[in-house]
């Protein structure tokens, strides 16, 4: 009998921007600061496209500031990509 369970991983984006889902992960550092980085994904004709290590890493004094740095950077990179396509 096979006792392995098949699990589906669900992810919720931190935010959506211009049809891109931005995912941010942040964790505390031993020095009391926070570290954050992010990736983006977009539904495309060929399926879901994921760009890993899209933004960051950023170090900040708290979780919110670290995440905001990733989001600002991701938005600028998305805008730059879309400008190149235009």
C-alpha positions as CSV (number, residue, x, y, z in Angstrom):
1,X,0.0,0.0,0.0
2,X,1.3,3.4,-0.9
3,X,1.2,5.8,2.1
4,X,2.5,8.8,0.3
5,X,0.1,11.7,0.0
6,X,0.1,14.0,-2.9
7,X,-0.1,17.6,-1.8
8,X,-0.7,20.6,-3.9
9,X,1.2,23.7,-2.8
10,X,-0.8,26.9,-2.9
11,X,0.9,30.2,-2.9
12,X,-0.6,33.6,-2.3
13,X,1.2,36.6,-3.9
14,X,2.2,39.5,-1.7
15,X,0.7,41.8,-4.3
16,X,-0.3,42.0,-8.0
17,X,1.1,44.6,-10.3
18,X,0.4,45.0,-14.0
19,X,-0.7,41.3,-14.4
20,X,2.3,40.0,-12.5
21,X,2.1,38.3,-9.1
22,X,4.9,39.4,-6.8
23,X,5.9,36.9,-4.1
24,X,8.1,38.1,-1.2
25,X,9.8,36.1,1.5
26,X,11.3,37.7,4.5
27,X,13.1,36.2,7.5
28,X,15.0,37.6,10.5
29,X,18.7,37.6,10.6
30,X,20.8,36.9,13.7
31,X,21.9,40.5,13.9
32,X,18.3,41.7,14.4
33,X,17.8,42.9,10.9
34,X,15.5,41.3,8.3
35,X,16.4,39.9,4.9
36,X,13.9,39.7,2.0
37,X,13.9,38.7,-1.7
38,X,11.2,38.0,-4.2
39,X,10.1,36.4,-7.4
40,X,7.3,37.2,-9.9
41,X,5.0,35.0,-11.9
42,X,2.7,35.7,-14.8
43,X,0.1,33.6,-16.5
44,X,1.1,33.4,-20.2
45,X,-0.1,31.5,-23.2
46,X,2.4,28.7,-22.5
47,X,1.3,28.4,-18.8
48,X,2.7,30.0,-15.7
49,X,6.0,31.8,-16.1
50,X,8.1,32.2,-12.9
51,X,11.1,34.4,-12.7
52,X,13.0,33.4,-9.6
53,X,15.3,35.6,-7.6
54,X,13.7,38.6,-9.4
55,X,14.2,41.1,-6.7
56,X,16.5,41.5,-3.8
57,X,18.1,40.4,-1.6
58,X,17.5,43.4,0.7
59,X,18.4,43.9,4.3
60,X,16.4,46.2,6.5
61,X,15.8,47.0,10.1
62,X,12.3,45.4,10.1
63,X,10.2,42.9,8.1
64,X,8.0,45.6,6.6
65,X,10.9,47.7,5.3
66,X,12.6,44.6,3.8
67,X,9.4,43.6,2.0
68,X,8.7,47.1,0.8
69,X,12.2,47.3,-0.7
70,X,11.6,44.1,-2.6
71,X,8.2,45.3,-3.9
72,X,9.6,48.7,-5.0
73,X,12.4,46.9,-6.9
74,X,10.1,44.4,-8.5
75,X,7.8,47.1,-9.7
76,X,10.7,49.0,-11.3
77,X,11.9,45.9,-13.0
78,X,8.4,45.0,-14.3
79,X,8.0,48.5,-15.6
80,X,11.4,48.3,-17.4
81,X,10.5,44.9,-18.9
82,X,7.1,46.2,-20.2
83,X,8.8,49.4,-21.6
84,X,11.3,47.2,-23.6
85,X,8.3,45.3,-25.1
86,X,6.5,48.5,-26.2
